[in-house]
Amino acid sequence: MKNIGLVFFMGLFLIAIPSKGKAMVPPPNSNDSIVYVWDFSVSEPALKPIATMLTNDFETELINSGLYTVLERRRYNRVLAHQNLQREVRDIANIPSASKDSLAANRAGVVIFGEVKDDIDSGVYEVTVTFQSLNEVILRKGSVLIGRGLIRDNQTRKKYMKELVDLLHAKELLAAKKEQYNIISGVLSTYMVRVTDVKNRFQDISRFAFSDKNYFEALGKTIFAYNDVFDLLTANRAKYHLDFIAYWAEPRGRELEDIFSSILDDIHITYILKLDKVRVAIWEYGESSAGKNEKQKMRNSILKSVKETTDDLGRQIDIMHGKINPFLSHLRVEISE
């Protein structure tokens, strides 16, 4: 995408790219980030196949969260040496000493237990998950209800297990959403300030740039400041969007993408690049050897183009504020609830 600016003002600019970090903060104790998922227990033997599917789905969602190093159950034979005890194991106190030793040897700090109960009267399954340290302290606990007719559906089951992971990490999820809000609101606010500066500068001082180099250079500085934030936004557009939708549900992701598209199509391409041509025209005016009357016509034409373009740009900026302000307001409401 073409940036505005003339050759004689071109230079190298260092753009501060935000450092990539984990949006959701792992547990403070490093050992607590290494976990083992014990096979989910059941209230009755007939539920064992369902429990196995839920165990696998929950473990997958836990891995996808990026919060933990999950020890692969099938590789730790000593932990699983007591298969006959699986149904009874619901907390650390029930784990055999040999299994505890194996977990400790593999640096696991947390064991995750799940339990599947059939609430016959309500027609639902209750899935409860507990995070417990090796010293028997319960760190997290949560549950979800899954309709009897839904639990064997692959996509539905995975959806509920993701919801359970999110529920168990509500504090971290909120922190991640706040971080994404700060990043997105920061770049959008900066962009709107810079594009408004471009509009105002061209409206206010372009007429003086014909005869005074200082005013022309002032236009250039305003444009370069705009280019910095525009380059930052476009270079990281995909990352901003992917990081954002990892923690904000639709339609917020679509709203953000619509804002990015409007900045590119409705502002940058439609108006900013026109002002690039205005700067070129001002420069060519200064270099022209045409007569006084001809140059006056050139000047009037340029100023007319400036007025038309900046007036239209001003209206588009107002439209963009009408998209961005409600979007950010809705995000603030969601993270404050």
MILO-143506 format. One record per atom (N, C-alpha, C): x, y, z; residue in one letter. Coordinates in steps of 0.05 Angstrom, whole numbers, plus 5000, padded with zeros to 4 digits. Layout:
<atoms>
XYZA ...
</atoms>
This chain:
<atoms>
501749765000M 500050005000M 501850255000M 501250434983K 502750674980K 502350855005K 504550955016N 504451145038N 504851425026N 503751625040I 503951895030I 506652005039I 507852175022G 510452295028G 512052315002G 513652524999L 515252564975L 518052454979L 519352414956V 521952284957V 523952444974V 523852714972F 525852874986F 525352885016F 523152765025F 522652755053F 522852465063F 523552275046M 523551995053M 525851945072M 525351765091G 527451685109G 526751415121G 528551335139L 528051075153L 526751135179L 524550995185F 523051035210F 522950775224F 523550785250L 523350545267L 520550545279L 519050335274I 516350315284I 516350125308I 515250215330A 515250055354A 512949845352A 513749605348I 511749385346I 511449275375I 508949255384P 508449155411P 509648875414P 510948835437S 512148565441S 509948365446S 510448125436K 508447915438K 508647785465K 506447775478G 506347655505G 503847485508G 503847315528K 501447145533K 499247325543K 496947305531A 494647465540A 493647365566A 493547105570M 492546995595M 494946915612M 495247015636V 497546975652V 497446705665V 499646545663P 499646275676P 499846305706P 499346095721P 499446095750P 502246195759P 502346345782P 504946455791P 507046255797P 506246025809N 508145815815N 508845665790N 511345645782S 512045525756S 511245235755S 511245085779N 510444805779N 507444785774N 505944995781D 503044985777D 502245005748D 504145065731S 503545075702S 504044815689S 505044615703I 505344345693I 503144175706I 501344065689V 499043935700V 498643655688V 497143495703Y 496443235694Y 493443205696Y 492143115675V 489243085675V 488542785680V 487442735704W 486642465711W 484142395696W 483842145688D 481342065675D 478942135692D 476942265679F 474542355693F 473242115706F 472342145731S 470841935744S 467841955737S 466341755744V 463541745737V 461841655761V 459341735760S 457441655781S 456441375778S 456641275753E 455841005747E 457440895723E 457940635723P 459740525702P 458840585673P 456240605668A 455240645641A 456240915629A 457041095646L 457941355637L 460941365629L 462341135632K 465241135628K 465941225599K 464541135578P 465341225551P 465041525548P 462841635559I 462441925558I 464642075573I 465441965597A 467542085613A 470142095598A 470741875583T 473241865567T 473242085546T 471042115532M 470842325512M 471242605524M 469942645547L 470042905560L 472942955570L 474242755580T 476942785589T 478742875567T 478542745544N 480142815520N 479543095511N 476943165510D 476143435500D 477143655519D 476843605545F 477743805565F 480843835563F 482243615561E 485143635559E 485943785534E 484543745512T 485143885487T 484744185490T 482444265502E 481944545506E 483944675525E 484844515545L 486844615564L 489444675550L 490244495532I 492644535516I 492344775498I 490044805485N 489545025467N 489545295481N 489045295507S 489045545522S 491845665524S 493945495522G 496645595523G 497545655552G 495945595571L 496545655599L 498345455613L 498245215603Y 499544995618Y 501244815599Y 503144675612T 504444455600T 502944205610T 501644065592V 499943845599V 501443585594V 501843435616L 503243175613L 501442985598L 502542845578E 500942665562E 500342415578E 497842365583R 497042145601R 498041875593R 497941815567R 498541545558R 501541485560R 503241685563R 506141645564R 507141595593R 505441645613Y 506341615640Y 505141375653Y 506441145646N 505240885654N 505040855684N 507040965698R 506940925727R 504541075739R 503841295728V 501441445738V 498941285732V 498841155709L 496441005701L 496640715708L 498440645725A 498840355732A 496540245748A 494840425759H 492640335776H 490040395762H 489740275738Q 487240315722Q 484740235738Q 485040035755N 482739935769N 481740145790N 483440345795L 482640545815L 481440795802L 481440805775Q 480641045761Q 477841145770Q 476040955773R 473341035779R 473141165806R 474741085825E 474641195852E 476241445856E 478141505838V 479941725843V 478541985836V 478142145856R 476842405852R 478442635864R 480542575879D 482342785889D 485042665896D 486842835904I 489542755910I 489742545932I 487942555951A 488042375974A 487642085965A 486342045942N 485741775932N 487941665913N 489841835906I 491941745888I 494041575903I 494741345892P 496841185905P 499441335907P 501041265927S 503641395931S 505441375907S 505441145894A 507141105870A 506441305848A 503841355845S 502941545825S 503741835832S 503541905858K 504342165867K 507342205862K 508842005868D 511742025863D 512342065834D 510941925817S 511341955788S 510642235779S 508442345789L 507642615782L 509742815791L 510742785815A 512742965826A 515342945810A 516042695802A 518542655786A 518342795759A 515942815749N 515542945723N 514843245726N 515343345750R 515043635757R 512143735755R 510243555756A 507443645756A 506843775783A 505544005782G 504744145806G 501844115812G 500244045791V 497344045794V 496243795780V 494343665793V 492843455781V 490043545778V 488843495754I 486143585748I 484343345748I 482243365765F 480343145767F 477643235755F 476343055741G 473643115731G 471742905740G 469242975742E 467142785751E 464642835734E 463542625723V 461142635707V 458842505722V 456742665726K 454342555740K 451942585722K 450242385724D 447742385708D 445542485727D 444542725722D 442342825738D 439742745723D 438742515730I 436542395716I 434042565717I 433442675740D 431042835743D 431143085726D 433443205722S 433643455706S 434243395677S 434943155670G 435543085643G 438143205632G 440043245650V 442643355642V 444943195655V 447243235644Y 449743135656Y 451143375669Y 452143325693E 453743535706E 456643455705E 458343625694V 461243565692V 462643765710V 463943655730T 465443825750T 468343765747T 469943985747V 472843955745V 474144105768V 476143975780T 477644085803T 480644085797T 481944315801F 484844335800F 485844305828F 487644115833Q 488644065860Q 491644035860Q 492944165878S 495844145880S 496543875894S 499143805892L 499943545903L 499743545934L 499643785946N 499343795975N 496343815982N 494643745963E 491743715968E 490143985969E 491444205962V 490044465962V 488344485936V 485844555939I 484144595915I 484644875905I 485544895879L 486245145867L 483945265851L 482545095837R 480345185820R 478144965819R 475645055816K 473544855814K 471244985799K 470044835781G 467744935766G 466244705753G 463844775743S 462244565731S 460444685709S 459644505691V 457644585670V 455544365668V 453244445658L 451044255653L 450744215624L 450643955615I 450343895587I 447843725583I 446143805565G 443643665560G 444143375552G 442443195560R 442742915555R 442942855525R 441442995508G 441542945480G 443843075465G 445443235480L 447643385467L 450443275472L 450643115493I 453343055503I 454942875484I 453542735466R 455042565447R 455642705421R 454742955418D 455343115394D 458143235398D 459943175379N 462743245381N 463143545385N 461943715368Q 462344005369Q 461144115395Q 458844025402T 457544125427T 459144055451T 460143815452R 461843725475R 464343895477R 465643945455K 468044115455K 467344405464K 465044505455K 464244775462K 463944795493K 462644595505Y 462244605533Y 464844575549Y 466744415538M 469244385552M 470944645550M 470644785527K 472045045526K 470845245545K 468145235547E 466845415566E 467745355595E 468145095601L 469045015627L 471845115633L 473645095613V 476345195616V 476245505621V 474545645605D 474345935609D 473146005636D 471245845645L 470045895671L 472145865694L 473745655691L 475745605711L 478045815711L 478145965689H 480246175687H 479046445681H 476746495694A 475346745689A 477046995695A 478646985716K 480247205724K 482347265702K 483747055693E 485747085672E 484447175646E 482047065640L 480747145615L 479947435616L 479047535639L 478347815641L 480847995637L 483147905649A 485648055646A 486448065616A 486047835602A 486747825574A 484948005558A 482448015564K 480648195549K 481248485554K 482048545579K 482848825585K 485348905569K 487248705568E 489748765553E 489048815523E 487348645512Q 486548685484Q 485148955480Q 483449025499Y 482049285497Y 484149515497Y 486049495515N 488149715516N 489649735490N 490349505478I 491949505454I 490249625431I 487849525427I 486149615405I 485349905409I 484449975432S 483550255437S 485950445433S 488350355441G 490650525438G 491350585409G 491350375392V 492150415365V 489950565349V 487450515355L 485250655342L 485150945350L 485550995375S 485551275385S 487751435372S 490151315371T 492451445360T 492051505330T 490851305316Y 490351345288Y 488451575283Y 486251585299M 484351795295M 485552075301M 487252095320V 488652345326V 490352425302V 491852235292R 493752295270R 492252375244R 490152225238V 488752295213V 487252555215V 486352625239T 485052885243T 487153105241T 489553055251D 491753245247D 492353305218D 492353085201V 492753125173V 490653305161V 488153245167K 485953405157K 486253705165K 486753745190N 486954025200N 489354165188N 491554035186R 493954155175R 493554245146R 492354065130F 491854135102F 489854365100F 487854365117Q 485854575117Q 487154845125Q 488854845145D 489755095157D 492255215144D 494055045136I 496655155128I 497455095099I 495854935085S 496754875057S 496855125040S 495155325045R 495255565029R 497955715033R 499155685056F 501755825061F 504155665051F 503655405045A 505855235037A 506855295009A 505355454993F 506155524966F 508555714967F 508855874987S 510956074988S 512856045011S 512155875030D 513855855054D 514655565059D 517155505057K 518155235060K 517555115087K 517555285108N 517055185135N 514255065137N 512355185124Y 509655075125Y 509554815109Y 510954805087F 511054555072F 512254325088F 514354395103E 515754195119E 513854115142E 512254295152A 510354235174A 508354025164A 507454055139L 505653855127L 507053585126L 509553585119G 511053335117G 511253195144G 511853345165K 512053225192K 509353105201K 507253245195T 504553135202T 504052875187T 504852875162I 504352635145I 506052405155I 508552455163F 510252245172F 509252125199F 508152295216A 506952205241A 504552025235A 502952105215Y 500751935206Y 501751665195Y 503851675179N 504851435166N 505751235188N 506951335209D 507851155230D 505650985241D 503451115249V 501250955261V 499850795240V 499550895215F 498250735194F 499950485188F 502550515186D 504250285181D 504050085204D 503950175228L 503750005251L 501149845250L 498949985243L 496349855242L 496249645220L 497149725196T 496949535173T 498849305176T 501249355187A 503149135190A 502248925210A 500649015230N 499748835251N 496748775250N 495548855228R 492548825227R 491648535232R 492848345219A 492048065223A 492547975252A 494848055263K 495447975291K 493548105310K 492948365306Y 491048495324Y 488348345324Y 487448275300H 484848145297H 484847865309H 486947705304L 487047435314L 487247435345L 488947605356D 489247625385D 486647715398D 485247895384F 482748005395F 480647795396F 480147655374I 477947455373I 478547205390I 481047175399A 481646955417A 480146985443A 479447235450Y 478247285476Y 475547435475Y 474947545452W 472447695450W 470647545430W 468247485438A 466347335421A 465347515399A 464247385378E 462847535357E 460347655369E 459447895360P 460248025335P 462548225338P 463848225362R 465948425366R 468248395346R 468948145339G 471048105320G 470348215293G 467848175284R 467048285258R 466948595259R 466248705282E 466148995284E 469049115282E 470948975294L 473749065292L 474749055264L 474148835250E 475048805222E 473749015204E 471249075210D 469849285194D 471249555199D 472049615223I 473449865229I 476149875214I 477649655214F 480149645200F 479749685170F 477649555159S 477149585130S 476349875124S 474850005141S 473950275136S 476350465137S 478250415155I 480550585156I 482150565130I 482450325120L 483950285096L 482450395071L 479950305068D 478550365043D 477250645043D 475850705065D 474250955066D 475851205074D 478151165086I 479751395094I 482351405079I 484051205082H 486751215071H 486751225040H 485551025028I 485551014999I 483851244987I 481551304999T 479751494987T 480651784990T 481851845013Y 482452125018Y 485352185023Y 486752025039I 489452085046I 491252075021I 490851885004L 492451874980L 491852104961L 489452214962K 488852464947K 490552694957K 490852704984L 492452924995L 495352884989L 496152644984D 498952594974D 499352734948D 497352714930K 497552844904K 497553154907K 496153254928V 496153534933V 498853634941V 500253474957R 502953554965R 504753564941R 504453364924V 506053354899V 505453604882V 502853674881A 502153904865A 503254164876A 503354184903I 504554424915I 507454444909I 508854214910W 511654214904W 512154294874W 510554174857E 510754234828E 510154534823E 508254644838Y 507654924835Y 510155094841Y 511555024863G 513955174870G 516155154850G 516354924836E 518454874816E 517654984788E 515155054785S 514155124758S 515255404749S 515855424724S 516755674712S 514555814696S 512055724700A 509755834686A 509356134694A 507856264678G 507356554683G 505556584708G 505256844716K 503856904740K 500956814739K 499556874717N 496756794714N 496356494715N 498156354701E 497956064700E 498455944727E 500356054742K 500955954769K 498656014788K 497356234783Q 495056304800Q 492856104796Q 492456014771K 490455814765K 491155544778K 493755484777M 494755234790M 494155244820M 494755474832R 494355504861R 491355484868R 489755614853N 486855604859N 485755324856N 486655174836S 485854904832S 486654724855S 489054764864I 490154604886I 488554654912I 488054914917L 486554984942L 483654884941L 482554884917K 479854774914K 479854474920K 481854334910S 482054044915S 482453994945S 484154164958V 484554134987V 481954155002V 480454364996K 477954415010K 476054185006K 475654094982E 473753884976E 474653624990E 477153564989T 478153315000T 478053315031T 478953535043T 478953555072T 476053565083T 474253705069D 471453705078D 470353425078D 470753275056D 469853005055D 471152825075D 473752865079L 475252715099L 474152765127L 473553015132G 472353085158G 469752935164G 468152925143R 465552775147R 466152475151R 468152365137Q 468752085140Q 469952025168Q 471452215178I 472552195205I 470352185225I 468252355221D 465952345239D 464552075238D 464251965214I 463051695211I 464751485225I 467351515223M 469151315236M 468951335266M 468751585276H 468251615305H 465651475313H 463651495296G 461151365301G 461251065302G 463350945290K 463750655292K 465550585316K 467650735319I 469650665339I 468650715367I 467350945372N 466551015399N 464550815411N 462350735396P 460550525407P 461950255411P 463750185392F 465249935394F 466849925420F 468350135425L 470050135450L 468250155475L 466050305472S 464250325495S 463050055503S 462349895483H 461249625488H 463349445501H 465849475492L 468049315504L 468349395533L 468349655539R 468649745567R 466449635585R 464049635574V 461749525590V 462249225595V 463049075576E 463448795579E 465548725599E 467748875600I 469848815619I 469348925646I 467249085649S 466649195675S 464449035689S 463148865674E 460948705686E 461948485704E 
</atoms>
